[in-house]
Structures are given as C-alpha cells and as structure tokens.
Amino acid sequence: MTTITEQRVQANGLTFHVREAGEAGQPVIILLHGFPECGYSWRYQMPFLAARGYHVLAPDLRGYGFSDAPKDVAAYRQDILVADVMGILDAYGAEKAIVVGHDWGCALAWQVARSEPERVRAVAGLSVPYPGIGPKAPTEQMRAAFGERFFYQIYFQQPEIPEQELEADVRDFLRRMYHAISGPGMQEKFRTAKPAQAFLDILQPPSGAQPAWMQESDLDVYVKHFHNSGLTGPINWYRAMDISWRQQREDGRERIHPPAVFIAGKEDPVIQFAGKALKRMPEVMDDLTDVVLLDNIGHWVQMEAPDAVNRHLGEFLDRLDR
C-alpha cells in the first residue's frame, strides 16, 4: 500500500496543506484539483503515480480545505495562483515538474505551462480545454451567450449570496454537485420546473446510494474540508476571471510549449459547452500528443473513471521517457 502523508508547506506567502506520496528526489508530479474539490480528489491517481516512481504532490489550492484562504478577490488572479504552484515546487526542491489539473486546476495547469514553460516537463489537462486568450472578458462572453438565462458562473459574481446558499447545507450541496454533472447525472437530463434563480435549482440530488467513486466516507472528507474553508475562496476563483483575463492579455503569451495531453468524459457539460476550445487546442499548443474522450463519463473524470485516466496518464508518461 502506498503511504500518503499530509504536510504543511509555506509558499508564496501562504500556508498550503499538501498530500504527498512517493519518494523525495524522484521526478515530481503536482496534481491540481478543481471546484468544489481538494487534494483528496486525486486519491485514485496518487498511489498509481507513486508506484511508477514519481514524487506526487496534491495540494489543497488557495482558498480550499486546510490551505490559507484570503478574502480579497484579486488574490485569486491566475498569475498569483501560478506563483502558488511555483512556490510549492520550490518548497519541495523541484526545479521542474509534470503538472496535472482538473476543472479549475486544469485551467491553472494550462496557465502554469503557458507562463512557466521552463519549469514544466509536461502538462495533462482533465475536463477543461485550453482556449487560448479570448478577445473578450469571460463574463462578457458568458452574458452574451446566456442572455437572461441562469448561468452559475455569472451567479457567482455576486458578493456573499452564493456562499450563503451553498454553506447553508454543505453536504447537500456537495452531494448534488457530484451527482448532477457525473455521467449518470448528466444522462438524467434534469430540467428545472421553473426558471432557475440559484445554483441548487439546477443540481438534482441523487435518487439512490452514493456511487463507488464517492462513498459517504469520501463525502465526509469533502464536507470537513469545506466546513473549514467555507466557499468564499473557491468562488473567488470565478470572481477573478476577468482580472486574470486582462493580465493575460497584457503579457501577450498564448502558446503552450511543453508536451500535453487532454482527457475528459463525453458527458462532461464543460466539453458540451466548450466545443470550440476543444477544436482550437492543436492551434495553440506545440505538442498536444492526444485528446481522450471517455464514453459515459461526466465531469469528475479522474474519480468516475480512475483506471482509464491512470492508463492514459501512464501512456503519456511513457512517451515522455522514450
């Protein structure tokens, strides 16, 4: 059995809670989680990667779990989040790393590879295609696309209201979230009876027992993490989107140079929403080695399909070592 330890690490002026597996001194892989997750979300990948000879790091990212959570929205700008990743690698003495990310952690992994290519041996993105740098601010594009219809990322731009809704019953929120955009949840094709006014309106609760990949004991871990951190930090990642976009437009770098692979579920709503970005990825990447879309799998791809994800990550890593 692979031993997973938990450390407190100082990086970029904050304290981060980091799950660690494998031997220090081996090549480093850092795993970046998404919303609403934490380092525990990589529980199916950490033993696999450690067994292949990697030193595996899975931090609770800024705002999450048992890592520090600044309240200021600007503290969640993407270049600051990139500096967090660099600081964590520095704390472990890693000059270079393979970066793997899911959801917001995927968006961050692309930004790490874009802005710090000399420190990224390779990058693997799960769920969120790399779109390059768009011509308009993200919220402007979303408002144009959705008009008066509810869209959660626009809803999240409001101060305090989203937190009040989701923190009222964290377990219910997480249970709904993990089900609604999983493969089975998406295949239910849930529709609200009336126009959605809040986030939980669009998240149907599961009708049966928890799935094998998210048992009640797993849910307990997430509930504990979000009771500790609250939701302001995680939602601030969304509130900082436009600030991040402006900063990226100013620095002018768009292409991703390190070798890359992309893995997602075909039922993932992100894939269904971001088809143009998926098609554009080869145009803005120097070495996109593969795009893998898994049948009947939703948004939580590394948990819903751990064996398949591990297999494809392993094949990607094998190519790097040839």
N, C-alpha and C positions, 0 to 999 in steps of 0.2 A: 504494500500500500504506500502510495506517495504521501509524504508528510507535507501538509500545508500549514505554514506558520503565519502569524499576523504581527506586523511591525508598525511602529510609529516613526515616520520619516519627516524630516524638515526639508522643505523645498519651496523655492520662490516666495519666501516669507510666510508660508503657511505650514501647518502640520497635516500630513496625509496618513490615512490608515491604509496599509498595503498588505495584501495577501501574497505570500511568496512560496514558491515550490522549486525544486531542483537545486543544483549545486552552484554556489557563488563561484565566479570565474569562468563559467560556461557562457556561451553566447546568450544574450538577453532577448527575451520576447516580452513586450509590455502589452497588456490587454486592457482596452479602454471601453467601459460599459456605456450604456445609453440611459434613456428615461423610460420608466422610473425603475432604475436598477441600482446595482452596486458591484463591487468586485466579486461578490459571491456568484454573480451571473455567469462567471467563467468556470464554475465548479466541474463541468464536464470536459473542459479543454486543459485545465492546469495539469492534471496527472498525465494526460496523453503527451503533452509537450515536454514536461519534465522527464518522462521516460525516454524521450528522444534525445536527451542530452542538453536541454535548454534550461537556463535560469529564468523562471517565469514570474512576472510581477503583475498583480491585478489590483490597482489602487481603487479606493472609493474616490472618485474625482471631486474636484472643488464643488462644495455645496451639498455633497451627498454623504449619507451614512455617518461614519465616525471621523471624516476629514473636516477641516475647517470650512465654514460656510459664511463668507462675507455677505452683507445685506445689499451692498451697492450694485445696481445693475451693471455698471461699467466694469466691475471687477470680473465679469464673465465674458468679456471680449475674447474672441478666439485667439488672438496673439498672446494674451495673458495665459489662456489655457494651454497653448503650446509651450510657453515658458514653464508651466507646471510640469509637463511631461519631461522637458529637458532637465528640470531640477530634480525630479525623481530619479532619472537615469544617472545624473551626477552623484546623487546620494549613494547610489549603488556602484559607482565607479565604472559605469558603462559608457564608453565613447560612442558606440553605435548600437542600434537595436533593430529588431524586427517589430513593427508596430501593427497591432491588430485591433480593430474597433468595430463596435456595433451601434447602430442608431446614432445618437449624438456623439458617441465615442468613435463611430465611423467617420462622421463629418470632421471630428477633431483629428483622427488619424490621417485623413487626406490633407488637412492643414499642416500637420507636422511634416509630412512628406514634401509638401509644396514649399514650405518656408525653411526647413532644416534638412535638405536632401543629403548633406554630407554626413549626417548622423543617423540616417535611416538606411539600413541594409535592404529592406523590402517592406511593403505595406500590404495588408489584407483588409479589405473593407467588407462588412456584412450589413446588408439591408439598404444603405443609403448610397446611391450612385454619386460619383463626383461630377458636379455640373459645371465646373469652371467658375468663373466670376461673372455673374449675370449683369445685364445692362441696367437693371432697376433694383432698388432695395427689396429684400424679401417680402416685407409686409405689403409693399405697394403691389408686387406681383400677385400676392395672395388675395388682396382685396379686389383686384381686377378680375381674378379667376372666379372668386366665390360670390362677389356682389353682396347681397343681403343675406345669403345663406350662412348658416353657422359653420365656422371652421375653428378648430380648437386652438391653433397657433395664434389666430387673431384674438380669440377669447383670452388667451394667456397674456396678452399685452396689458391688460388691466391690472392695476395695483390691488393687491390683497384679496380680491374676490375669488380668483381661482384657488388660492391657498385655503380660504375659509371653506369652500366647497369640498375640497379633497381631504383636508385634515380632519373634517368632522367625523369621518369613519375611514381611517387609513386602510384597514383590512378589506372593507367592502370595495373601496376604490381600486386597490391592487388586484383583488380577485376579479373584478370586472375587466380591468385593463389587460391582464394577462390572458383572459379568455377571449375578449372581444376581437382582438386582432391576431389571435393564433389562427392556424389553418382551419380547425373546426369552427371557431367563432366566425371567421370570415365567410365560411361556406353556409352559415345560417342565414346570411343576407339580412341581418337585422335592420329594420327601419322604425324610426320613432313614429308614434301615432299622431304627434303634433310637432310643429317646428321646434327644433332644439333651442334651448335657452342657456344651457350649461353643459359642462363636459360629460357628467354622468348620464345625461339624457341620451348620448349616443353609444354608451357602453352597456351592452346587455350582460346580465350576470349569467354564469354557467348554470345549467339545469341539473347537472349531475355532480359526481365526485371530482376532486381535483385530478388533473392528468398526471401521468407518471413523472413527467419532467418538472412539475410544480406541485409537489405534495404539500400537505398542510404544514409539515415541518419546514419545508423550504419557504413557504409563505410567512411563517413565523420569523424567519431571518430578515426578510424584507420589511416586515412590519416594525421590527425592532430598529432597523436602520432608519426608517422614515420617521418613527417616533422621536429618534434622536436628532435628526437633521431638520425635520419639517420639510415643507415643499417650496419655500421661497427661493432657496439656492437653485434647486433643479429647474424651477420655472424661469429663473433669471437667465438661464441659457437661451431661452426663447426670446426674452425681452431684449437681449443684447444682439439679436441677429442683425439689425440694421446698422448698429455701431460697428460690428465686425465687418459687414459688407463694405462700409465706407473705408475702413482701414485697409482692407484687401485691395480695393480699387486703387488706393493711393500707392501701395507698394508695387503694384503692377505685375507681380509674378503670378502666372496661372498654371503653367505646365507642371506635371508631376513626373519626375525623372526616375526614381527608384522602381525596380520591378514591383508589379502589383497584381493582385487577384481580387475578384469580386464574387461574393457568394450571397444568395438571398433565396427566400421562398417565393414561389409563384403566387401564393395567396397573400403576400405581404401588401398592405394598402400603399406603402411607400413606393413599391415597384409599380403598382397600378396608377399612382399619381405622377411618378417621375419618369415616365417612359422616354421623354426627350433627353433627359440627362443620361439615362442608360445608353441610348444610342450614341450620344456625343462623347462618352468616355474615351474611346480609342483616339479621338481627335485631340484630346488634351493630356494624354498620357504617353510617355515614350515607350513603355514596356508593360502593357496590360496583357498578362500571359493567359488569362482565362476569365470567362464570365460563366458562373454556375447558377442556374435557377432550379430549385428543388420542387418537385411536384407535391401538392397538398400541404405545403409548409407555409406558415404565416410569418409574422414579424419577428418572433423570438427564435430565430433560426438556430442559434448555437445551443439552445436548450431543447427546442422541439425536435431537432434532427442532429443530436451531438455526434453520432457515429459518422454520418455523411459529412458534416462540417469538418470533423477531425481528419477524415480520409482526404478531403480536398486540401485542407491545410497541409497535411503531410506530403501530398504530391507537390504542392507549391514549394515547400521547404526542400524537398528532394531536388527539385530543379535548381534551386539556389546553390546547392552543394556540388553540382556536377562540374 
